[in-house]
Amino acid sequence: MIDKYNFFIGHPINQIEPIIGKSEDAKYIQGYLHEIGAVFCLEEKNYIDKEFLIDYSMFYARSFDDINKYTTRLHFFKVEITEARFFKIIDDFNIGDYGKIELEKLNDEYLGFLVVKPVLDSDEQPLLGRTLLKPYPHKDGDELREHLKQIYSVSLYGLPLKIDSLPFQMQDQSVGACATTSCWVSLYPLNNLFGTSIHALAEITETSTTFPGLTRNFPSSGLSVFQIKNFYNSIGLETEFVDIKPELIAKFADKYPVIPTLVKAYIDFGLPVLACLELHKNAPDLDQHAAVISGYRHKNGEIKEFYAHDDRIGPYSRILPASSDPKKLFIDWECEWRNRKYDTANDKKYTNVRVESLIIPIYPKLRLKFMDMYVIFRYYIQKANSLDPNMSYQLLLKEINGYKLFLLKKTFPDKKKILMRRFPKYLWIIRVCVNNTVVNDKIFDATCNYQTGEAFEDIDFK
Amino acid sequence: VAVMVSSSLVVSEKSRIEKIQSGLKNIKIDHATIQEAQEISREVSKIDVNKLLKPFTI
């Protein structure tokens, strides 16, 4: 029997190792919590996590081992929460504005939560389930970070907290390997954009493997590209697949290389980008891994760093280009994988991390592919560059309602006529800026099969 | 004098932007670029089938 009631259990952040364990993910998360300023955590015992409950019912319930179906949830704060203060908030919540004021304060101090599953990995360390942590701050000196995120509601014993985040969870090979977890992460922003449903890891693996592979479905040995596509198709989405051929990418090498331009366009739209990675060894074979690119850091649009939700590392893991040569920008990654050993006995580390391909789950009506637009974008840059030395360019994917709201706040000729014109639901836009001020948007129909001519609208901003 | 200098700067910036905008209007996409875009798009969608069947195991 589990306890009927919970107690107030708080821990300083440097004392959570006995709960979250010593796995690589747990160590990374400890470090990340330190970076975002967490000092304290509240432990919520016997928490029912729907995601784990589904995995439990589809896999763990039929294990011989006595596996608990309840989890432990840890809530993180940037200040110490005393028992006296916490209980006063609950007791006096309904007195005047006290509850509202204290809740606002508590939300400001809240950094998110993580769920510890009652399951151990092969090193007998606890598996970390659904984790929603605040991302790195938007501003970093004169650079900015952009993350895929949305606001999630959290109830802590009735207190309505909020966290702006992208869900993460560590790999749980019984129900899904890296590609399954990447699909799971992607479901949250996709749900936000297109209303597609959320599924637990075991459900994703079960659906994906209706396209058969040679390896076992459960415990999962990993999904192939076909199985990933099969899963997205099953929830009514299409996939855009970009094979990263280094010789082709090198053709477009300068200030706007393929991978950063693609990541910026899709992340700004709110779409996750699945990176299929090759982990190179000092051996003829290589390992294959998948992770979700969830954000980037830039200075005036020039991308300096990516962030990834990697189920073998942690949330918001940092990725730098291994080479600053524009011909290779972000093809090879400098990231945590370079510190990982593929052969522990002989102390051998991975020698390189290379992007093999990118998969973007998209709404079927988004028909005009990134590469079709990218080549046209590059053509414009080539032709326009001689006009002024202070020009910069962006390739943007927009949804019509958000874009019309942007137009509403701008001054340009024929404003009424353009705003009252029928537009397609999705648009590709080539934006020209001078000293970071938008001067021109060339608008293309992203719902057409292929680009056949000029932009269907061309707006000069005052 | 300061007001006159600043307003003349605004006028010159405005005419500079207008010059850029009119230059951008003259850029037309040629047929060869559209064909190139479609070819490259096809190229990056092609992948070795054996690679597609190999699972991501790590």
Interface residues (C-beta under 8 A of the other chain):
Chain A: A177 C178 A179 G213 L214 T215 S221 G222 L223 S224 V225 F226 Q227 F241 V242 D243 I244 K245 L248 C276 L279 D287 Q288 H289 A290 R312 E356 S357 K369 M371 D372 M373 Y374 V375 I376 Y379 Y380 K383 A384 L387 D388 M391 V432 V434 V439 N440 K442 Y450 Q451 T452 G453 E454 D458 D460
Chain B: R16 I17 K19 I20 Q21 G23 L24 K25 I27 K28 I29 T33 I34 E36 A37 Q38 I40 S41 E43 V44 S45 K46 I47 K51 L52 L53 K54 P55 F56 T57 I58
